[in-house]
Amino acid sequence: MTGYTGYSGSAELQSGHYLALHAAAEAGATITVELVGGTSGPVTLDTDGVSIGRITDTSQSVRFVASLNGMTQTVTLALSDLTLAPEG
């Protein structure tokens, strides 16, 4: 994709491969998402639970952590089977 300004105001991050995922947990839980192997750390999701990540390599993974009342559950999704279309 090129010219995707919804991801970043930085021109160099407005093209590439993006992956949209939705996470849900029990009411009141806080959900964080991290693109492991990405350029930033965990981000807390809004109540819509939608995450958009810019994928640069299929060795990356996506880690969701849901927390509620001192308990946590972690789900990690490997991207190794993802096929990225040639850029350009």
C-alpha positions in Angstrom: 0.0 0.0 0.0 1.2 3.5 -0.7 0.1 6.9 0.7 -1.6 5.5 3.8 -1.7 8.5 6.0 -3.9 6.8 8.7 -0.8 5.0 10.0 1.7 7.8 10.4 2.3 11.4 9.5 5.8 10.4 8.6 6.2 10.0 4.8 8.6 7.0 5.0 6.0 5.1 7.0 3.1 5.7 4.6 3.9 2.8 2.4 4.5 -0.9 2.9 2.6 -3.9 4.3 0.0 -3.3 6.9 -1.9 -5.8 9.0 -5.2 -5.0 10.7 -6.2 -7.2 13.7 -9.1 -7.0 16.2 -8.7 -8.0 19.8 -11.4 -8.6 22.4 -11.4 -9.4 26.1 -13.7 -9.4 29.1 -15.3 -6.1 29.8 -13.0 -3.7 31.7 -9.8 -5.4 30.6 -6.9 -3.4 29.2 -5.4 -4.8 26.0 -1.9 -4.0 24.8 -0.4 -5.0 21.4 3.2 -5.1 20.3 4.8 -5.9 17.0 7.7 -7.9 18.2 10.6 -7.0 16.0 9.0 -3.7 15.2 10.2 -0.2 16.0 8.1 0.7 19.0 7.0 -1.0 22.2 3.6 -2.1 23.4 0.6 0.2 22.7 -2.7 0.2 24.7 -5.6 -0.4 22.4 -8.7 1.8 22.3 -12.1 0.4 23.2 -12.6 -0.6 19.5 -9.8 -3.2 19.9 -8.4 -2.5 16.4 -4.6 -2.7 15.8 -2.8 -1.7 12.6 0.8 -2.7 12.3 3.3 -2.0 9.6 4.9 -5.4 8.8 8.5 -5.3 7.5 9.5 -8.9 7.8 7.7 -12.2 8.3 10.0 -13.1 11.2 8.0 -10.5 13.3 5.2 -11.5 15.5 2.2 -9.8 17.1 1.8 -10.0 20.9 -1.5 -9.1 22.6 -1.7 -8.9 26.4 -5.0 -8.5 28.2 -5.0 -7.5 31.9 -7.9 -7.4 34.4 -7.8 -7.4 38.2 -4.2 -8.4 38.4 -4.5 -11.3 36.0 -3.0 -11.3 32.5 -3.4 -13.4 29.4 -0.9 -13.3 26.5 -1.5 -14.4 22.9 1.4 -14.2 20.4 0.7 -14.6 16.7 3.6 -15.7 14.4 3.7 -14.0 11.0 6.0 -16.6 9.5 3.3 -18.0 7.2 2.3 -14.6 6.0 3.1 -13.9 2.3 4.0 -10.3 1.6 3.2 -8.9 -1.9 6.2 -7.4 -3.7 6.4 -3.7 -3.1 6.1 -1.3 -5.9 
